[in-house]
Amino acid sequence: MTPAINSLKRAKLDYKIHEYHHETNAGAYGIEAATKLNLDTALVFKTLVAKLDNEKLVVAIIPVAEKLSMKLLAKAAGTKKAAMASAQEVERSTGYVLGGVSPLGQKRPLVTYVDISAQALEQIYVSGGKRGLDIELAPASLQQLTKAHFIPITV
C-alpha cells in the first residue's frame, strides 16, 4: 500500500485501484496511464508541484493532455509568479518519485488547486503514489482529502 491508498482507507472514502505495467521509457506518465487503462485523457489527471514567488510550494492537478497555466495558478494563489518546482523539491516535499506523485498522502500537505474541469466529472483518475498505479475517485473525495480549490488553471 502507498500513503495515498492508506489516506483513502483512513478516510473511508470510495475509490478503485487500477494497475498497469509501466514502461521505463515512457515519456509522459499521465498519457501512458490513460493509454494503458484505455481511458479518455480528460479523466486522467496529473499532479504537478509549482513554486510561488520562488518560495512556497503548491500542488496543481490538471488533465494529463492539458498544460498548466502558471499565470492562472499565480493569480489563484494571490502571488505574482509561479514556476515548476525542481524534481528534488517535488520528491522531498511529497515523498513520491516523479511520475508517481499522488495528490494524496503527501509527506507535507501542500495547498492544492484542481482544474475546474474535474467538477463536471463523476470520477477522475490520479496517481496512486507510484508509477503504474492510478486511483479512481470522485472529485469531491479528492477535494475532501486535500482541501483543494477548484479553479481554471489550464492554458
C-alpha positions in Angstrom: 0.0 0.0 0.0 1.1 3.5 -0.7 0.5 6.6 1.5 -2.2 7.7 -1.0 -4.2 4.5 -0.6 -3.7 4.5 3.1 -5.1 8.0 3.4 -8.2 6.9 1.4 -8.7 3.9 3.7 -8.4 6.0 6.8 -11.0 8.5 5.4 -13.3 5.6 4.5 -13.9 7.1 1.0 -14.9 5.2 -2.1 -12.1 4.5 -4.6 -10.8 1.9 -7.0 -7.2 1.0 -7.7 -6.0 0.5 -11.3 -2.6 -1.0 -12.0 -0.8 -1.3 -15.3 2.7 -2.2 -16.5 4.8 1.0 -16.5 7.2 1.2 -19.4 10.5 2.7 -18.2 11.0 4.6 -21.4 7.5 6.2 -21.2 7.9 10.0 -21.8 4.6 11.3 -20.4 3.5 9.3 -17.4 -0.1 10.6 -17.4 -0.6 9.9 -21.1 0.8 6.4 -20.5 -1.7 5.8 -17.7 -4.6 6.9 -19.9 -3.4 4.7 -22.8 -2.7 1.6 -20.7 -6.0 2.0 -18.8 -7.9 2.7 -22.0 -9.3 6.0 -20.7 -10.1 9.4 -22.2 -7.3 11.8 -21.3 -9.9 14.2 -19.9 -10.5 11.7 -17.0 -6.8 11.2 -16.0 -5.2 14.0 -14.0 -1.6 14.7 -13.4 -0.2 16.0 -10.2 2.3 18.9 -10.6 4.2 20.8 -7.9 4.8 24.5 -8.5 6.7 27.2 -6.6 5.1 30.5 -5.9 7.2 33.7 -5.8 10.3 31.4 -5.6 9.4 30.1 -2.1 6.1 28.4 -1.4 5.2 25.1 -3.0 1.7 24.2 -4.1 0.1 21.3 -5.9 -1.8 21.7 -9.3 -3.9 18.8 -10.6 -4.8 19.0 -14.3 -5.9 16.7 -17.1 -2.9 14.9 -18.5 -3.3 16.3 -22.0 -3.5 19.8 -20.8 -0.8 22.4 -19.9 -0.7 24.2 -16.6 -1.0 28.0 -16.8 1.5 29.5 -14.5 -0.2 32.9 -14.8 -3.6 31.5 -13.7 -2.1 29.5 -10.9 -0.2 32.5 -9.5 -3.4 34.6 -9.8 -5.4 31.9 -7.9 -2.8 31.8 -5.2 -2.6 35.6 -4.9 1.0 35.8 -5.9 3.0 37.4 -8.7 4.5 34.4 -10.3 4.6 30.6 -10.4 7.2 28.2 -11.8 7.6 24.4 -11.8 9.4 23.1 -8.7 12.6 21.2 -9.2 12.5 17.4 -9.2 14.4 17.4 -5.9 11.9 19.8 -4.3 9.0 17.7 -5.5 10.3 14.5 -4.2 11.4 16.0 -0.9 8.1 17.7 -0.1 5.7 14.9 -1.4 7.7 11.8 -0.6 6.9 10.4 -4.1 9.1 10.0 -7.1 8.4 11.9 -10.3 5.9 10.0 -12.4 4.3 8.6 -9.3 3.4 11.8 -7.4 0.0 11.5 -5.9 -2.0 14.4 -4.6 -3.0 12.1 -1.6 -0.9 11.1 1.3 1.9 13.5 0.7 4.7 13.8 3.3 4.0 17.5 3.7 0.4 18.6 2.7 0.5 21.5 0.3 -2.2 23.9 -0.8 -3.9 22.2 -3.7 -5.6 23.5 -6.8 -7.6 21.3 -9.1 -8.6 22.3 -12.6 -12.2 23.2 -12.7 -12.9 20.7 -15.4 -12.8 17.9 -12.7 -16.0 19.2 -11.2 -18.0 18.2 -14.2 -16.9 14.6 -13.9 -18.3 11.8 -11.8 -14.9 10.1 -11.4 -11.3 11.1 -12.1 -8.0 9.2 -12.0 -4.9 10.4 -10.2 -1.6 8.8 -9.4 -1.7 6.2 -6.6 1.7 7.0 -5.4 3.9 5.0 -7.7 4.4 4.6 -11.5 1.9 2.1 -12.9 -0.8 2.7 -10.2 -3.8 5.0 -10.5 -6.7 5.7 -8.2 -10.2 6.3 -9.4 -12.3 8.5 -7.1 -14.9 11.3 -7.1 -13.6 14.8 -7.4 -15.4 15.6 -4.1 -13.4 12.9 -2.4 -10.2 14.4 -3.7 -11.3 17.8 -2.5 -12.2 16.5 0.9 -8.8 14.9 1.5 -6.6 17.7 0.0 -8.8 20.7 0.9 -8.4 21.6 -2.8 -9.7 24.6 -4.6 -11.4 24.1 -8.0 -10.2 26.8 -10.4 -9.4 27.2 -14.1 -5.6 26.6 -14.3 -5.0 25.2 -17.7 -3.9 27.1 -20.8 
